[in-house]
Amino acid sequence: MFFRVVFYLSIIFLISSCTSLRKMMMIAGENPMEGHPDTVIIGAQLFSKNCVQCHANDGSGNGQLAKTLDEPPANLQELAKRKSVKTFAANIYYGKNLMPAYKDVLSEEEIWHLANFVKSLGQ
């Protein structure tokens, strides 16, 4: 009986932590677009379409919608100097703070292109 209870509790824990587990796997995994010759260009196009409203063209966080938000958007230029591309990919996929998740808007490939572009803002 004890093992059955432990088993079911383990299943419940696993299900409840799937999002965190998947996020951790994304951060720990490999960047499938690394070395792709056009990844930053593709990412810049995606950024223009999906991100400039809040983060501005330069990633500074001063986009047109920034003033209407309860919290200012992240300054991606500064974050790109110290965060990994994998962290950016996970945050784009799942969202962070007021930023929505893009997992249902962009493909995983597009998310990685976008993350590679964001990382390039710190150079």
PECORZI-V357663 format. One record per residue. N is the residue number from 0. RES is the residue in three letters. PHI is phi as a letter, one per 40 degrees, with the letter a starting at -180 (NA if undefined). Layout:
N/RES/PHI + N/RES/PHI
//
This chain:
0/MET/NA + 1/PHE/d + 2/PHE/c + 3/ARG/c + 4/VAL/c + 5/VAL/c + 6/PHE/c + 7/TYR/c + 8/LEU/c + 9/SER/c + 10/ILE/c + 11/ILE/c + 12/PHE/c + 13/LEU/c + 14/ILE/c + 15/SER/c + 16/SER/b + 17/CYS/d + 18/THR/c + 19/SER/c + 20/LEU/c + 21/ARG/c + 22/LYS/c + 23/MET/c + 24/MET/c + 25/MET/c + 26/ILE/c + 27/ALA/c + 28/GLY/c + 29/GLU/c + 30/ASN/c + 31/PRO/c + 32/MET/b + 33/GLU/d + 34/GLY/g + 35/HIS/c + 36/PRO/c + 37/ASP/b + 38/THR/c + 39/VAL/c + 40/ILE/c + 41/ILE/c + 42/GLY/c + 43/ALA/c + 44/GLN/c + 45/LEU/c + 46/PHE/c + 47/SER/c + 48/LYS/c + 49/ASN/b + 50/CYS/b + 51/VAL/c + 52/GLN/d + 53/CYS/b + 54/HIS/c + 55/ALA/g + 56/ASN/d + 57/ASP/c + 58/GLY/g + 59/SER/c + 60/GLY/g + 61/ASN/b + 62/GLY/c + 63/GLN/d + 64/LEU/c + 65/ALA/d + 66/LYS/c + 67/THR/c + 68/LEU/c + 69/ASP/c + 70/GLU/b + 71/PRO/c + 72/PRO/c + 73/ALA/c + 74/ASN/c + 75/LEU/c + 76/GLN/c + 77/GLU/c + 78/LEU/c + 79/ALA/c + 80/LYS/c + 81/ARG/b + 82/LYS/b + 83/SER/c + 84/VAL/c + 85/LYS/c + 86/THR/c + 87/PHE/c + 88/ALA/c + 89/ALA/c + 90/ASN/c + 91/ILE/c + 92/TYR/c + 93/TYR/c + 94/GLY/g + 95/LYS/a + 96/ASN/f + 97/LEU/c + 98/MET/c + 99/PRO/c + 100/ALA/c + 101/TYR/b + 102/LYS/c + 103/ASP/c + 104/VAL/b + 105/LEU/b + 106/SER/c + 107/GLU/c + 108/GLU/c + 109/GLU/c + 110/ILE/c + 111/TRP/c + 112/HIS/c + 113/LEU/c + 114/ALA/c + 115/ASN/c + 116/PHE/c + 117/VAL/d + 118/LYS/c + 119/SER/c + 120/LEU/c + 121/GLY/c + 122/GLN/c
//
